[in-house]
Amino acid sequence: MPGWVLIIVRSLVFLVLLFVTTKVLGKKQISELSFFEYVAGITIGSIAGEVVTGLEGNMVHGALALVVFGFVTFLVNFLAIKSKKFSDFAEGKSTVVIKDGKILEENLKKEKYTLDELSALLRQKNIFKFADIEFAVLEPRGNLSVLLKKENQPLTPKDLQMKMPNEKEPQTVIMDGNIVDESLRCAGKGRGWLYTELDKLEVTLDNVFLGQVDSYGELTVDLYDDKIQVPAPAQRPLLLATLKKVQADLEIFSLETNCEKSKEMYKRNAEKVQKTIDMLSPFLNG
């Protein structure tokens, strides 16, 4: 068999074999690697490359070596799941490098990281002052996990005691100018509604590259023609503004009337509308 044909055959065989091996080992093998996974991945790739291009070598022996390394990697992953001690040995342990704003130099040296490398990892997280950090942990896979001190953490709706609606996955209802009916059904909408919303935005279906329906049932679109400015959905802000106007009108009516009974009625209903506004504001603020 000619050498070039042999290379093609071996390449196809080992491409399939590597794919199957990676599928068996799982997603960990293609994510951030631990020490053992890093070594095993390099070795498996080297074996495949050597067998594919080494015309004089035995392809069966190469395939056997690849299967052995794949099995050992699978076994190590399995044992790491079953045993915490073995997991710490094979995959490493987390190391605290900053605590209460102070760098732990010994731990940093132990992990063979320089101060510049630590600073670079922090800058990637938009952190520039060590004093702002409660603690930072260097994970076994090389990434840095950081917890800022309480006073340096950004405010959340929970801190402000605000109730926020649950977000749902946006449904892509238009893709490359074509309607995705299954996503449209998942969003609880129909084609009639979609065409109505497109008319409101003054765009045509064939000019829409991507269209999505969010958890509030609003349609947002991205057009092929980037020069066209598409107005942002305004239904929720408009409804909130209308409720506020109603509440203000009721308060004005309560001040203008001389009838005590009517004044009390307007005032009571103004309070009810205000409670409704307070409850719906997290949902209606665009």
C-alpha positions, 0 to 999 in steps of 0.5 A, spaced: 500 500 500 502 506 498 505 511 503 500 516 502 494 512 502 496 508 509 497 515 512 490 517 510 487 510 513 491 511 519 488 518 520 481 516 519 482 510 524 485 514 529 481 520 528 475 516 530 478 512 536 480 519 539 473 522 538 470 515 542 476 516 547 474 523 548 467 522 549 468 516 554 472 520 558 467 526 558 467 534 558 472 534 563 478 532 558 476 538 553 475 543 559 481 546 564 485 540 565 488 537 572 495 535 572 494 528 570 489 530 565 494 534 562 499 529 562 494 524 559 492 528 553 499 530 551 501 523 551 494 520 547 495 526 542 503 524 541 501 517 540 496 518 535 501 523 531 506 518 531 502 512 529 499 516 523 505 518 520 510 513 522 509 508 516 514 503 519 510 502 526 505 497 527 498 501 527 495 495 532 500 497 537 499 504 537 491 503 538 492 499 544 497 504 547 492 509 546 486 505 549 490 503 555 492 511 556 484 512 555 482 507 560 487 509 565 485 516 565 478 514 565 480 510 571 483 516 575 477 520 574 472 514 577 477 514 583 477 521 584 469 521 584 469 516 589 475 518 594 477 525 596 484 523 598 485 520 591 482 526 588 487 531 592 493 527 590 491 526 582 488 533 581 491 537 586 487 542 592 485 549 592 490 554 595 488 560 599 493 566 596 490 572 599 486 572 606 483 579 609 487 583 604 493 580 605 497 576 600 500 569 603 507 569 600 508 562 602 502 559 599 504 563 593 511 560 593 508 553 594 504 554 587 510 557 584 506 563 582 510 570 582 506 577 584 506 579 577 502 573 575 497 574 581 496 581 579 495 579 572 489 574 574 486 579 579 486 584 573 482 579 569 477 580 574 477 587 574 480 587 581 486 592 582 487 593 590 489 587 594 486 590 600 479 590 597 479 582 597 476 578 603 480 572 600 482 569 593 483 561 592 487 558 586 484 553 584 487 546 582 485 547 574 489 554 575 484 559 575 483 564 581 476 565 585 476 571 589 471 574 594 471 581 595 470 584 602 463 586 603 463 593 602 467 592 596 461 588 593 456 591 588 449 592 590 444 587 588 437 587 588 437 583 594 441 588 598 436 593 596 430 589 598 427 589 591 423 583 588 425 581 581 422 577 576 425 570 575 428 570 568 426 565 563 431 563 557 429 567 551 426 564 545 429 565 538 423 565 534 427 568 527 433 565 525 436 568 518 430 571 516 426 564 517 421 563 523 422 558 528 415 555 529 417 550 535 421 556 539 415 561 537 410 555 541 415 555 547 414 562 548 406 561 547 406 566 541 403 565 534 405 567 527 400 572 527 402 576 534 409 575 531 407 579 524 404 584 528 410 586 533 414 586 526 409 591 524 410 595 530 418 595 529 417 597 522 421 591 519 420 586 515 421 578 516 426 578 510 431 583 513 431 580 520 437 576 522 435 574 529 429 575 533 428 573 540 422 573 545 424 574 552 421 572 559 416 578 558 414 576 551 417 582 548 420 581 541 427 584 540 430 583 533 437 584 530 437 586 522 441 585 516 442 592 515 446 595 521 444 602 519 437 601 521 435 603 528 430 599 531 426 602 537 427 598 543 420 595 546 416 600 550 410 596 552 412 595 559 415 602 561 409 605 557 404 601 562 408 603 568 408 611 566 400 610 565 399 607 572 403 612 575 399 618 571 393 614 574 395 614 581 397 622 580 390 623 577 387 620 583 391 624 588 389 630 584 382 629 584 382 627 592 385 634 593 380 638 588 373 635 590 369 638 596 365 632 597 368 628 603 366 621 601 369 622 594 375 625 597 376 619 601 374 614 595 379 617 590 385 617 596 383 610 597 384 608 590 390 612 589 393 608 595 391 601 591 394 604 585 401 606 588 401 599 591 400 596 585 406 600 582 410 598 587 409 591 586 409 591 579 415 596 578 421 590 578 417 587 572 415 593 568 422 597 569 425 596 562 
